[in-house]
Amino acid sequence: MPGQAGPAQGGQGAWVPPASAQAGGDPRGHPQKDGGQPNERQPGEQPRSVGPSWTRPPAQPNESPPWSESADAAPWQTPPQHAASQRWTTPRPGPDQQPSAAPAEPPRPASRYPWALWRILIVALPVEAVLAAVYGIFALAPRRGIFAQLADDPAEVTRDAATQSDSINLVLFLLAGIGALVVIGLMVAWLLRSRRTTEAPSASFSPAWWAVTALGFAAVVVALALHANSDPGPIAVGYGFMGIGALLIAGASVWAMPVVRKAGRQAAQAAADAAASSTTSSPSPS
């Protein structure tokens, strides 16, 4: 009948299914379904369907596994090295060994002795002693006497004498006061710097020296307080305290000179001993 496909009879190109397909088997001739016998392609038979492209053929017996390190393995088949095997590890001490102690800190460089301050102080102390002594004598004798005369009989004191006394008092007071402040600053700086050095023991003043110095400055403070009065009598008493305080400061300066000199000699001796010991301990060049 036209329009219907039927089996070709005797014509060429007609496809005849294999015997296994006619018997109800797999038309592709699968070995497991048609008795293990693959079908041969007959004339006019269509080709078999090709298997999936992602299927991989079985590995050959002579192929090296991907994890092997043999000579015939491909570079990408070598397994990656673990980072833990390449990490440096510190050997642990054994049962008979003790862990090493923490490394000691390097010694700090020793502070050098304040030689510059020491030399300036050696010069400033006698200068201050002379200035304080001169002003102390002037304050006790001429200056206090003129105010005592003013308290007893102001007519006995001339204007020229009073003006000359004021000028001398101002100059000597400024010189002695500035010298005392300079010596105090140098002394404090030298004591602090010398205590931080390791070359020699720091200088130490006796309690008596501190007491004399404190009494001298206390007398000066009392004198300045009495000078605030306008009456010549208290001012004369104030110059008496001023002279005593200046003389005490001069005595403290003289007392401090041998102490400072001794500290400098000890520092020089300690530095010489340290240099000699370092010279003897250093290896001689061969």
C-alpha positions, 0 to 999 in steps of 0.5 A: 500500500502506498504511504506505508513502509513494509519489508522489502522483498528481494530488493537490495539495501533491505536490512535483515536483522540478525538471528539473535534479534529475530530470536528476541535477543539484542539487535546490537549483538551484545556478547552477554545477551546473544550467547557471547557471539558478536554479530558480524556486520552483514551487507546493508547492515547499519553500524553499531552505536558507539559507546560513551566518549568518557569511558576510559580503557582499562590500564595496561599492565605496564603503566605506572600508577599515578602515585608511583615515583618510577622513571616512566611516571609522568611529571603530573603523576608524582604526588605533591610533597607535604609542607609538613615534611619540609618544615624545620623542626627543633630537636627536642632534648632527650630524657637525659638532657636538660632544656637550654636556658634562655639566652642572656641579654647583652650587657648594656654599655656602661655610662661614662664618668661625667668628667666635664662636670667634675672639672667645672665643679672643681673650679666653681667650688673654690670660686664660690667659697671666696665669693660667699666668704667675702660677702659674709664678712661684708654683711657682718661688718660694714653692712650691718654696722651702717644699718645699726648706725642708722637705727641709733643716730641717722645723722651720723651716716652720710649719703655718700657712705650709704650709697657706696654701701648699697652699691658694694652690697648689690655687686657682692650679693649678686656674685655670691648668689649666682655662684651659689646657684651655679654650684648647686646645679653642677653638684646635683648634675654631677651626683646624678651622673656619677651614680649611674656610672660603673667606673667608680663608687659615687661620691657621698657627703656626710650628714654634717655637711648636709646640715651645715649647707642647710643651715647656711641657706636657712639663714639666708632665707631668714635674712631676706625675710627681715629685709622686708621691714623698713625699720633699720634695726631689723634690717641690721639683724637680717644682715647678721643672719645673711653674713652667717649664712654666707660664711656657712655656705663658704665653709660647705664649699670648702668642705666639698672640694676634697670629697669631689677631688677624691671621687675623681681620683677613684674614678680615674683609678677604676678606669685605669684598672678596667683598661689594664684588665681588658688589655691583659684578658685580650688574646695577643695577636699571633 
